[in-house]
Amino acid sequence: MPTELQSLHVNSVPGWGSDDLQHLKNLKRKNTFATRQQTADNAGPELQQIWLKKMKKIMNQIDNSGASDRLWVVPFSNRPFRFLDLGCCPGGFSTYILKKNKECTSVGLSLDPTQGGHPYLLEESLRARQTVIFADMTTFHLGENTIYPDDLIQPVTIPMPEILLARDFDLVLLDAHHLRNQPASTADLLAISQVLIALLSIKFGGTIVMKLASPDTQYTATMLFMLDMLSTFYVIARGVGGKPDRRLQLQDVIIPGLKRLWESRDGRARRLLAGDLDFIIDNRQLEGYGARLNELCSCVWQLQASALEA
Ligand SMILES: C[S@@+](CC[C@H](N)C(=O)[O-])C[C@H]1O[C@@H](n2cnc3c(N)ncnc32)[C@H](O)[C@@H]1O
């Protein structure tokens, strides 16, 4: 397949080189993740509980990553706080946040367990403060145009739930993860859908926490550039659209660009291709971002390599 037709999740940014990255790639080649991923999508109740705990711990680390500067991701109680948890099941992130801040409320969105999604394991005592929506977010209609010509077969999309459109979320978590029991072709649509939902629902000035993989791929490098801040391997972007120039950029460039991208697929799944995200940053400019990215990511690559070597 010609390079320009490969998914942006696969394409590496040309011109980048890093010993740490090369070492990690060699290890991955030997030690494929397939078995682990297979287990992940077919987990029994015990394993689900282990993940719930693991996700709580990760949220704790994310929350405290800025604690030395008193910059917690989740504020302590005493002020209204509302968050949106995309891909919320089994519920580790939500459990941590709802327990830390006893006044906060939230919306969780996740694939219905009857459609192959992970089960919802939030403790009963916390459920009153979370509205949960079981839906496949790739089926929300996220484009600008809502009317299709009669002669086109209308793809099956549903309106984005009203509760997500109030721009009242102080924090949005992006952790929906494409499952192996879903068609491979929907992976990129899920990535674009969740970024758009987050940008359409976040309060201006709010915080986004986003999971990303393989910083050397064009997709992740572009998202990192867009959020312009990397922490551990979850990206924490504070003050999203909080300043007038950032808000203009978000409303006039990023959201319309993502909507055009969403529309260009008519709701049907296709891979993200070279050039699709050029409205954020193009490939040539990304090359210039490589040195900074190596600086930000070499600790991640070293950590991943040592986990594979252990
Ligand atoms: C890694 S898990 C998230 C874990 C969660 N952050 C926690 O703290 O427990 C990924 C979740 O994304 C959900 N998911 C996958 N595809 C989805 C889709 N198309 N729409 C909504 N949720 C989806 C899965 O069902 C799964 O619950």
The ligand as an SDF file (V2000), in Angstrom:
LIG
                    3D

 27 29  0  0  0  0  0  0  0  0999 V2000
   -9.5660    1.4120   28.6440 C   0  0  0  0  0  0  0  0  0  0  0  0
  -11.2990    1.3030   28.9190 S   0  0  0  0  0  0  0  0  0  0  0  0
  -11.5450    2.7460   29.8940 C   0  0  0  0  0  0  0  0  0  0  0  0
  -11.2690    2.5640   31.3430 C   0  0  0  0  0  0  0  0  0  0  0  0
  -11.8360    3.6850   32.1740 C   0  0  0  0  0  0  0  0  0  0  0  0
  -11.1260    4.9340   31.9190 N   0  0  0  0  0  0  0  0  0  0  0  0
  -11.7660    3.4020   33.6390 C   0  0  0  0  0  0  0  0  0  0  0  0
  -11.2700    4.2720   34.3740 O   0  0  0  0  0  0  0  0  0  0  0  0
  -12.2160    2.3620   34.1090 O   0  0  0  0  0  0  0  0  0  0  0  0
  -11.9590    1.7710   27.3790 C   0  0  0  0  0  0  0  0  0  0  0  0
  -13.4640    1.8690   27.3270 C   0  0  0  0  0  0  0  0  0  0  0  0
  -13.8550    2.4050   26.0570 O   0  0  0  0  0  0  0  0  0  0  0  0
  -15.1080    1.8320   25.7300 C   0  0  0  0  0  0  0  0  0  0  0  0
  -15.3770    1.9860   24.2970 N   0  0  0  0  0  0  0  0  0  0  0  0
  -14.7670    1.3540   23.2660 C   0  0  0  0  0  0  0  0  0  0  0  0
  -15.3070    1.7500   22.0980 N   0  0  0  0  0  0  0  0  0  0  0  0
  -16.2760    2.6470   22.3880 C   0  0  0  0  0  0  0  0  0  0  0  0
  -17.2040    3.3840   21.5890 C   0  0  0  0  0  0  0  0  0  0  0  0
  -17.2180    3.2610   20.2720 N   0  0  0  0  0  0  0  0  0  0  0  0
  -18.0780    4.1980   22.2140 N   0  0  0  0  0  0  0  0  0  0  0  0
  -18.0680    4.3130   23.5630 C   0  0  0  0  0  0  0  0  0  0  0  0
  -17.2040    3.6400   24.3690 N   0  0  0  0  0  0  0  0  0  0  0  0
  -16.3270    2.8170   23.7940 C   0  0  0  0  0  0  0  0  0  0  0  0
  -14.9420    0.3750   26.1510 C   0  0  0  0  0  0  0  0  0  0  0  0
  -16.1800   -0.2920   26.3030 O   0  0  0  0  0  0  0  0  0  0  0  0
  -14.1820    0.5290   27.4660 C   0  0  0  0  0  0  0  0  0  0  0  0
  -15.0780    0.5740   28.5190 O   0  0  0  0  0  0  0  0  0  0  0  0
  1  2  1  0
  2  3  1  0
  2 10  1  0
  3  4  1  0
  4  5  1  0
  5  6  1  0
  5  7  1  0
  7  8  2  0
  7  9  1  0
 10 11  1  0
 11 12  1  0
 11 26  1  0
 12 13  1  0
 13 14  1  0
 13 24  1  0
 14 15  1  0
 14 23  1  0
 15 16  2  0
 16 17  1  0
 17 18  1  0
 17 23  2  0
 18 19  1  0
 18 20  2  0
 20 21  1  0
 21 22  2  0
 22 23  1  0
 24 25  1  0
 24 26  1  0
 26 27  1  0
M  CHG  2   2   1   9  -1
M  END
$$$$
